């Protein structure tokens, strides 16, 4: 009788344990499903809020799930140069030319969205100002025969260039414009740098984001002929927007390639990740077609770098044409 009771008790315990394990597994699946649903909802909100127009230029913020942009005070962009590359595909690590760009084979790009859909092994990042010192950059190609170059002595040698930049050290997002190989006095309101000229748009304040949030960060850059170029910085369930006139460098008339990555925070600096870091970079382009963009190699335009090594790159067409590649160490 005692033996039978003992077996009964053990059976009850085993059943309870099994039920508990099943319950925990179901709870885990439920939590994972809810997280996936939340991520999809936020992604849909990001896409929708990007198409919600505002009536004027300036700086704005929005918070999920609201579909309204709230006007905020712009801040002054930092007086630091996010320099053009000095080489083209030199060195084993990312940057200073050695990077992929999404290139369209027809038409012009009107919008690019850069994101990091997969981030693994990233624990620390250090840069020119210590921990969590980096910039996110979405950069255009160097544009020849650009109307902004008409004031140069030799316009065919001049290149126009636009960068959508988030600076973690200066807690702001803005556009930096360049006239490269400018051979005379810089235009009014532009700064001189090593034979080039640069100026900034108004900046929108964005908090300093730690590297552990990298997967939640995203940049959208768009250009409208005769209208405004717009930068949106997404951080989780928040969005920050700033605008500038397209006529500064006429991006809408010559945008053929987009480089997106995480690199040093200006001045040709480097973003250094811990060993074992792996990041997937995705650049989605809008150019009026469903064609897959080309993975243009050694097509990076920024002079800033990181300490990761480029992996393979592939392009895909459809409703969201994009390139995707990995970088790791």
Secondary structure by P-SEA (a helix, b strand, c coil): caaaaaaaaaaaaaaaaaaaaaaaaaaaaaaaaaaaaaaaaaaaaaaaaaaccccccccccccccccbbbbcbbbbccccccccccccccccccccccccccccccccccbbbbbbccccccccccccccccbbbbbbcccccccccccccccccccbbbbbbbcccccccbbbbbbbbccccccccccccccccccccccbbbbbccccccccccbbbbbbbbccbbbbbbbbcccbbbbbbbbcccccccccccbbbbbccccccbbbbbbccbbbbbbbbbbbcccccccccccccccccccccbbbcbbbbbbcccccccccccc
